[in-house]
Structure formats: C-alpha cells, structure tokens
Amino acid sequence: MKSKQSDLFEHFFGGEKSLPKSEERPLVLSYSQISTYQQCPLRYKFQYIERRPSKPSPHLDFGNTIHNTLKDFHQNFDLRKTSPLRSNPTPKGTDAPDEYWETSNGASLEDLLDLYEKNWVSEGYENREQEEEFRREGERMLKNYYQTAIKNPNLPLYLEESFKFRIGDCEIWGKIDRIDRLPDGEWEIIDYKAGKRKIEQVGLEADLNPLEIDENFQLSLYYLGCKEKFKKVPGKVSLYYLKYNQKISAARRPEQLRDVERIVGQVASQIREKKFEAKKGPLCPWCGHKEICPAFKESLL
C-alpha cells in the first residue's frame, strides 16, 4: 500500500494524480505560519489564532517597502529597453556614479527611487533618526540592485504570484516574489530578502553559502506551488539578498521535496493538538509579542 508521501511525490513528478485529502477541514498554512510555529509555538498562537496585535517592527515595514517598490518597478518598466547613454565600457562593480546609469529608453534609477519614496511606510520606526537610517540603507540597496539588473535585464513573468495546493489535511498558500523566464526557456523562482540573514541576527557572520538554499524550506514550498499552479517545473530557485546585492541559486532535488510533507505534517499535527508552549531563543528580544510572553518575562528576572 502506498504512503501519502509517495502519492505526493507521484503527483508532482509522476503525473497529475490528485493529492490525498483528509475528511477533516483543511488546516490553512503559509510558509510564514509554519516558520513562526517552528520558531515559537506560543508566538504562533498569539499571532495567528488569538490574532493579538504585535509591536510595530521597523524591519517588517522596511521589508514591505522594498518588496512593493520592486514589484511596482518591474510591473511598470522594462529593463530590456534600458541602455546606458555612455559608450565607454561598463564600470566594474556596483559603485558607478548615478549619472552613468541614466537611460535613453525604459527605466531609470530615478524611476526606481521615485517608487521607493511613494511606497515608503513611516510606521514602526522608533524615532526619526532610525527611520532615516533605514531610508538611506534602502536607497543604497536599490541603487546597487538597479546597477546589477541593468547589465543583465530580464522581464519577470509573474510578480507577487499567489498559489495554493493541498498536502494531506493542509492547504498550503503563499505568494512568490518573482518568477522569471530565463534565456534557455527555464523558469526561475526568486525570493527577495531585504534584511540581514538570520545567522547575522544572532550575532554570527559568514559568507553567503550555496548550502543555505539547499536547506531553504520556503523555496521548496514555492517550487511545489509553481509546479501545481502552472504545471511547470522551475529550473532553479534563488534567494536574492538585497543588503549584499548577491543572489544564490540552485535546482531542487527529489529528496529535498520529499521533506516538505514530513515538515508540514509535523507542524500541522502539533497545531491540531494545541501544543503552544513558548520556545526561548536568541531572537526573543525582537519578538513583537515579548511584552505578553511569560517565558520572556521570566528570562528577565
């Protein structure tokens, strides 16, 4: 008798067989919900079940501003029509003067920065100084992004594309930042990261490592969501770290995708069993619910 896991794998890679469904009402989960539960079940309860308001976060508002700016930019402008006015060779690196990148047709750096100002959200910052610090950092990131993108322009197929699919008794949903069609016809899923990498958030530093993308559960969900919605297997998935202006990419292997149902099943089972204990960790000081968390208060004693 085949397992549900083998049914899931056959559905995505061996035909159009329907996914196994439970008679129970499906538990609706996104990557953010799964990630939040894994980080701290009590935070998941506060945020998604009790829907308690959390303290505004400058990182969240900043991330939303950057994502909305890039979405509007690529929706309204075609970088393929953009070319530097100067005829001299492209300068090395991403620190060329702004005027070099002015364009005769298509999108300009000014267009991108204008959208940045229009999308700016002032809520969540502790004071004007912090807001200006974030604003300057965002401008730097977008300038570097533009200078890189103009050298190898590509027209996205989809931006902020939603998807949903079933895994057992769960309905998985989400939005993919960007899907590109590559010159060879393959599709690439791109997820923007506007903040620091998690390893830095806990006081550690390391170079970008391709293994990070192998272990990225979010991109595995997006891969399956794309396959289910468009009946198209993406050629590669990518994380674009805007802070560093670097992108790391990889293909998805079958064994990575087999882990998806196991992880979703484990989290869903614990949520249905109402296991919402607090989980202390190095990111607790940045939690938007720390003021009402008994575990965090206890740690301050």
Helices and strands as residue ranges (DSSP letters): H 4-13, E 27-30, H 31-39, H 41-44, I 45-49, H 58-76, G 79-81, G 98-101, H 109-119, H 128-149, E 156-167, E 170-181, E 187-193, H 198-201, H 211-214, H 217-230, E 236-241, E 246-250, H 254-272, G 284-286, G 290-292, H 294-299
